[in-house]
Amino acid sequence: MATADSVSLFTGLGLSEHKARETLKNAALSAQLREAATQAQQTLGSAIDKATGTLLYGVASRLRDPRRLPFLVSYVANKKIHTEAQLSAALEYVRGHPLDPIDPVDFERECGVGIEVTPEQIEAAVEVAIQRHRPQLLEERYHFNMGLLMGEARAALKWADGKMIKHEVDMQVLHLLGPKTETDLEKKPKVAKARPEETERRTAKDAVENGEAAGQTLSLMEQLRGEALKFHKPGENYKTPGYVTTAHTMELLRQHLAVTGGQVRTRFPPEPNGILHIGHAKAINFNFGYAKANNGICFLRFDDTNPEKEEARFFTAICDMVAWLGYTPYKVTYASDYFDQLYVWAVELIRRGQAYVCHQRGEELKGHNPPPSPWRDRPIEESLLLFEAMRKGKFAEGEATLRMKLVMEDGKMDPVAYRVKYTPHHRTGDTWCIYPTYDYTHCLCDSIEHITHSLCTKEFQARRSSYFWLCNALDVYCPVQWEYGRLNLHYAVVSKRKILQLVAAGAVRDWDDPRLFTLTALRRRGFPPEAINNFCARVGVTVAQTTMEPHLLEACVRDVLNDTAPRAMAVLEPLQVVITNFPAAQPLDIQVPNFPADETKGSHQVPFGPIVFVERTDFKEEPEPGYKRLARGQPVGLRHTGYVIELQRVTKGPGGCVESLEVTCRKADAGEKPKAFIHWVSQPLTCEIRLYERLFQHKNPEDPAEVPGGFLSDLNPASLRVVEAALVDCSVARAKPFDKFQFERLGYFSVDPDSHEGQLVFNRTVTLKEDPGKV
């Protein structure tokens, strides 16, 4: 064959003229490629498209046994092998069977012949890979190794087209990160690898920087296990900086070890006067997690010392939330369990000259520099009699208190130990009319339960001196108080008082309104407990207070739900579509994978009939440039059906609004691939869907500098949108409250407890992808 003819043949395969001429310099390759091209042309009876030509070049250039050339070319020409991954497998197969006659069945199985990877599967696999590396991707942005994402997607979908995977990675990364900035275009600086011992020394304090979780996060158990936090060992309290010892300390520690056997003991001590919030989730994970990580036990102890504010529903809700997060207390206790012992110790404190009965009113004790009590030096016997009179109800509320003789770290002098309250207690009824305060109760309950590590938030650091002082003043075992930073979120209010104001103002329904960050609200919205625990691990056990962005919590939610929430289809704004040439007399049964990236997790069946409903936004009569969904002259695929629909007629109502569409359908493989695949429903259920946004408009709604009018003036009017007549496929008909689904292309949704027979209500938990506009 003349050189010009060979160049023409090779360029017809998609090679550039330069590449064609370079190929001609290699006689063996030229001959093999010429033979492959000729055979393919004879098979096809038409010109060879570029994709097929590229594969034929791959066969000719990489095949070592020319005898196998006709066999492989026939598979490529007939498009049974149509991806690079299949071709590589085919070449490997024939290389491994040099003498054997090739078994077509075995060959096709090993090379993925007949396996079609859909765009939806590629989209899902790439999404899984991005979610897995999301923290590092957000940190490194376009300096991140995108090949890792493509490699993981390829590993999940062995026979997918590499170019399609790359395109999907590029699109999803662009959606997540936005366009490249100048910083992204700079070369990534080389970083010297840290020595292993330096890596091991990294502690949880590195886990949070400026409200963004660090890229690499140790698990919660790794952060809490052994000496990771430099906490003291049980029985070695005296080695803790600041721990106050007395002549009795070592004997008390010996007795303590005899009781505990050297076991780690922690406690989670909530006040039962409100619902737990996201900050408490960190406390729960820290207290229960530290005990679990070190083979210890954790008590759930209710600090029920203020009967005026305590309600039975709060006790129940707190127990529920601890269990929901996956923790089981060693024992549920109450401060009121120890009222008798606490009273005995209070009398003993008076006898030792360390406490006195005072008659200063509450308003006199307010402020930074209240006047000293004129009763501080009253005789011990007098205080004993007066304290007994307080117990017998001989003083009105506010007329007398028992105060301890000490100065706290914040300068507060003589904190109150007992006050008079005539409100019946939920457990002890009218037995008591005097109740101990937190400052008095907390450390002594810790002592009674032989707590080894009393973990509390940073604001209690000012009470550490009183903690040690009171135990030592009574010569009882003294635990060690350790402080850690509170966890707060931007765009949130968690104060009990302010949540009550929101409820009273009608801004939210109750404590479990899904726009709040109480744990009951997060559960109702559909946040999995695993996601909250993972978020706490990412935040880390830091000393400094941390205020995190909500989108970091939402990222943890997506990570969990992506693997656990089965897929379904729903339409928020339905537009009726009539398929005029529907291919069957009866609706077809369509198998939809529960998890497209992992079909081993099963599938569900949905009907596909001549009338379907699609999102109104998936159709435009006059599409703008770049619009890829249904329009005149622009067909779209219907997800999972294998069909493509094309617009024929638009029906409008009197006001000009589109009421329905008439379309025709064809098999997806019977023509050109559509630009997009859209979701749909047929013979659907009607449901209510609640779409949530942030409750507040500013990051810090309680900051007067940011919101001068107060947090109630910062409410987002668009924080809730209710879609009362949404449509959802029938696969969810038997869903129960708190069941979770991914509605394809819309987000993750959870069944709300308001649902009842024949009327499902769904809460949108989070969108599928983080909104780049949210910062």
Sequence and secondary structure as in RCSB ss.txt:
>XXXX:A:sequence
MATADSVSLFTGLGLSEHKARETLKNAALSAQLREAATQAQQTLGSAIDKATGTLLYGVASRLRDPRRLPFLVSY
VANKKIHTEAQLSAALEYVRGHPLDPIDPVDFERECGVGIEVTPEQIEAAVEVAIQRHRPQLLEERYHFNMGLLM
GEARAALKWADGKMIKHEVDMQVLHLLGPKTETDLEKKPKVAKARPEETERRTAKDAVENGEAAGQTLSLMEQLR
GEALKFHKPGENYKTPGYVTTAHTMELLRQHLAVTGGQVRTRFPPEPNGILHIGHAKAINFNFGYAKANNGICFL
RFDDTNPEKEEARFFTAICDMVAWLGYTPYKVTYASDYFDQLYVWAVELIRRGQAYVCHQRGEELKGHNPPPSPW
RDRPIEESLLLFEAMRKGKFAEGEATLRMKLVMEDGKMDPVAYRVKYTPHHRTGDTWCIYPTYDYTHCLCDSIEH
ITHSLCTKEFQARRSSYFWLCNALDVYCPVQWEYGRLNLHYAVVSKRKILQLVAAGAVRDWDDPRLFTLTALRRR
GFPPEAINNFCARVGVTVAQTTMEPHLLEACVRDVLNDTAPRAMAVLEPLQVVITNFPAAQPLDIQVPNFPADET
KGSHQVPFGPIVFVERTDFKEEPEPGYKRLARGQPVGLRHTGYVIELQRVTKGPGGCVESLEVTCRKADAGEKPK
AFIHWVSQPLTCEIRLYERLFQHKNPEDPAEVPGGFLSDLNPASLRVVEAALVDCSVARAKPFDKFQFERLGYFS
VDPDSHEGQLVFNRTVTLKEDPGKV
>XXXX:A:secstr
  HHHHHHHHHTTT  HHHHHHHHTSHHHHHHHHHHHHHHHHHHSS   HHHHHHHHHHHHH S GGGHHHHHHH
HHTTSS SHHHHHHHHHHHHH SSS   HHHHHHHHTTT    HHHHHHHHHHHHHHTHHHHHHHGGGS HHHHH
HHHHHHSTTS HHHHHHHHHHHHHHHH S  HHHHS         HHHHHT  GGGGEETTEE SS   HHHHHS
TTTT    TT GGGSTT    TTHHHHHHHHHHHHTT  EEEE   SSS  BHHHHHHHHHHHHHHHHTT EEEE
EE    TTT  HHHHHHHHHHHHHTT   SEEEEGGGGHHHHHHHHHHHHHTTSEEEE   GGGG SSS    TT
TT  HHHHHHHHHHHHTT S TTS EEEE  B TTS BS EEEEE  S BTTTBTS SEEE HHHHHHHHHHHTT
 SEEEEEGGGGGGHHHHHHHHHHTT    EEEEE  EEETT    HHHHHHHHHTTSSSSTT TTS BHHHHHHH
T  HHHHHHHHHHH S SS EEE HHHHHHHHHHHHHHHS EE EESSEEEEEETT SSSS EEEEEESSTT GG
G EEEEEE SEEEEEGGGB SS  TT  SBBTTB EEETTTTEEEEEEEEEE TTS EEEEEEEEEEGGGS   S
 EE  BSS EEEEEEEE  SBSSS TT TTT TT GGGGB TTSEEEEEEEEE GGGTT  TT EEEETTTEEEE
E TT BTTBEEEEEEE SS  TT  
